[in-house]
């Protein structure tokens, strides 16, 4: 989104976010787009043995950021992007994205998330931005930064070369 947020404002946003996570009413997105965002977030980072994007409230974070910090141009882009994804579902499956089966949703998302593809489709470009937003929101959350990643609140001395295996978690700081 290309915005600079003062730390004092970020603290206010975080406290209002934490207080309203369970009974949140979308601030920017309408209820249909908010549910679409929630479902896409869950597909991008599902719950496994660690919390997923929904558990971290990424969809709420994105809605708040779009409402409070996004430029008008970004807001228009996101509304058009959600509309484009929904239209793709209607064209492909004769139903809205929200009403698609999980398999249909995954198929549609995979078609948008083609690695190394020439991004000539507005929906692909939008999905790349949205996916970055979901991942950034997740790893900025308590769940992503301290449960998914290892976190050492009081780090000791610097140890540059630690043994690492495929089963180890990455570190956050």
C-alpha positions as CSV (number, residue, x, y, z in Angstrom):
1,X,0.0,0.0,0.0
2,X,3.0,2.2,0.2
3,X,2.1,4.0,3.4
4,X,4.1,5.1,6.4
5,X,2.4,4.6,9.7
6,X,3.7,6.3,12.9
7,X,4.4,3.8,15.7
8,X,1.9,5.6,18.0
9,X,-0.8,5.1,15.4
10,X,0.1,1.5,14.9
11,X,-0.3,0.9,18.7
12,X,-3.8,2.4,18.5
13,X,-4.7,0.3,15.5
14,X,-3.4,-2.9,17.2
15,X,-5.4,-2.3,20.4
16,X,-8.7,-1.6,18.5
17,X,-8.0,-4.7,16.4
18,X,-7.5,-6.9,19.4
19,X,-10.6,-5.6,21.2
20,X,-12.9,-6.2,18.2
21,X,-11.6,-9.5,16.7
22,X,-14.5,-11.7,17.7
23,X,-17.4,-9.4,16.8
24,X,-16.0,-7.4,14.0
25,X,-18.2,-5.6,11.5
26,X,-16.3,-4.8,8.3
27,X,-15.3,-1.1,8.1
28,X,-14.4,-0.9,4.4
29,X,-15.5,-4.0,2.6
30,X,-19.1,-5.0,2.3
31,X,-20.1,-8.3,4.0
32,X,-19.8,-10.3,0.7
33,X,-16.3,-9.0,-0.1
34,X,-15.3,-9.4,3.6
35,X,-16.4,-13.1,3.5
36,X,-14.6,-13.5,0.1
37,X,-11.4,-12.0,1.7
38,X,-11.8,-14.3,4.7
39,X,-12.0,-17.4,2.5
40,X,-9.1,-16.4,0.3
41,X,-7.0,-15.7,3.4
42,X,-7.8,-19.1,4.7
43,X,-6.8,-20.7,1.4
44,X,-3.5,-18.8,1.4
45,X,-2.5,-19.6,5.0
46,X,-4.8,-22.4,6.3
47,X,-4.8,-23.6,9.9
48,X,-2.4,-26.6,10.3
49,X,-0.5,-27.5,13.5
50,X,-0.1,-23.7,13.8
51,X,-2.8,-20.9,13.6
52,X,-3.9,-19.9,10.1
53,X,-4.7,-16.5,8.7
54,X,-8.2,-16.5,10.1
55,X,-6.9,-17.3,13.6
56,X,-4.6,-14.3,13.3
57,X,-7.4,-12.1,12.1
58,X,-5.6,-11.2,8.8
59,X,-8.9,-10.5,7.0
60,X,-9.8,-8.0,9.8
61,X,-6.4,-6.4,9.6
62,X,-6.7,-5.9,5.8
63,X,-10.2,-4.4,6.1
64,X,-9.0,-2.0,8.8
65,X,-5.9,-1.0,6.8
66,X,-7.9,-0.5,3.6
67,X,-10.4,1.7,5.6
68,X,-7.9,3.7,7.6
69,X,-4.7,3.9,5.6
70,X,-5.3,3.1,1.9
71,X,-5.4,5.7,-0.8
72,X,-8.6,6.1,-2.8
73,X,-6.8,4.5,-5.8
74,X,-5.9,1.5,-3.6
75,X,-9.4,1.2,-2.3
76,X,-10.8,1.2,-5.9
77,X,-8.2,-1.4,-6.9
78,X,-9.2,-3.7,-4.1
79,X,-12.9,-3.5,-4.7
80,X,-12.3,-4.1,-8.5
81,X,-10.0,-7.0,-7.6
82,X,-12.6,-8.8,-5.4
83,X,-15.2,-8.2,-8.1
84,X,-12.9,-9.7,-10.7
85,X,-12.2,-12.8,-8.6
86,X,-16.0,-13.2,-8.0
87,X,-16.7,-12.8,-11.7
88,X,-14.1,-15.5,-12.6
89,X,-15.9,-17.9,-10.2
90,X,-19.2,-17.1,-11.9
91,X,-17.8,-17.6,-15.4
92,X,-16.0,-20.8,-14.4
93,X,-18.4,-22.4,-12.0
94,X,-21.8,-20.6,-12.4
95,X,-21.7,-19.4,-8.8
96,X,-20.1,-16.8,-6.7
97,X,-16.6,-17.5,-5.1
98,X,-18.2,-17.7,-1.7
99,X,-20.6,-20.4,-2.8
100,X,-18.0,-22.5,-4.7
101,X,-16.8,-25.8,-3.3
102,X,-13.4,-25.8,-1.7
103,X,-12.0,-27.6,-4.7
104,X,-13.3,-25.0,-7.0
105,X,-11.9,-22.2,-4.9
106,X,-8.5,-23.8,-4.8
107,X,-8.6,-24.3,-8.6
108,X,-9.4,-20.6,-9.1
109,X,-6.8,-19.4,-6.7
110,X,-4.2,-21.7,-8.3
111,X,-5.0,-20.2,-11.7
112,X,-4.3,-16.8,-10.3
113,X,-1.1,-17.8,-8.5
114,X,0.9,-19.1,-11.4
115,X,4.6,-18.7,-10.5
116,X,6.8,-17.0,-13.1
117,X,3.7,-16.2,-15.2
118,X,3.6,-13.1,-17.3
119,X,1.2,-11.1,-15.4
120,X,-1.1,-9.7,-18.1
121,X,-4.3,-10.4,-16.3
122,X,-5.6,-7.8,-13.8
123,X,-6.9,-10.5,-11.5
124,X,-3.5,-12.1,-11.4
125,X,-1.8,-8.8,-10.6
126,X,-4.4,-8.1,-7.9
127,X,-4.0,-11.6,-6.4
128,X,-0.3,-11.2,-6.2
129,X,-0.8,-7.9,-4.2
130,X,-3.5,-9.5,-2.0
131,X,-1.4,-12.5,-1.3
132,X,1.5,-10.3,-0.2
133,X,-0.9,-8.4,2.0
134,X,-2.2,-11.6,3.6
135,X,1.3,-13.0,4.2
136,X,2.6,-9.6,5.6
137,X,-0.5,-9.3,7.9
138,X,0.0,-12.9,9.1
139,X,3.7,-12.6,9.9
140,X,3.1,-9.2,11.6
141,X,0.5,-10.8,13.9
142,X,1.2,-12.4,17.2
143,X,0.2,-15.8,15.9
144,X,2.5,-15.6,12.8
145,X,5.5,-14.0,14.6
146,X,5.5,-16.0,17.8
147,X,3.7,-19.3,17.1
148,X,4.5,-20.0,13.4
149,X,8.0,-18.6,13.7
150,X,10.4,-19.1,16.7
151,X,10.5,-16.0,18.8
152,X,13.0,-15.2,21.6
153,X,11.6,-12.2,23.5
154,X,15.0,-11.6,25.3
155,X,17.6,-12.7,22.9
156,X,21.0,-13.6,24.3
157,X,24.3,-13.2,22.5
158,X,24.5,-13.4,18.8
159,X,25.1,-16.8,17.4
160,X,25.6,-16.5,13.6
161,X,25.8,-20.2,12.6
162,X,23.1,-22.3,14.3
163,X,22.3,-25.8,13.2
164,X,19.1,-25.9,11.1
165,X,17.1,-28.8,9.7
166,X,14.0,-28.9,7.5
167,X,11.8,-29.5,10.5
168,X,13.0,-26.4,12.4
169,X,11.0,-23.2,12.4
170,X,12.4,-19.9,11.0
171,X,13.2,-17.2,13.6
172,X,11.4,-13.8,14.0
173,X,12.7,-10.9,15.9
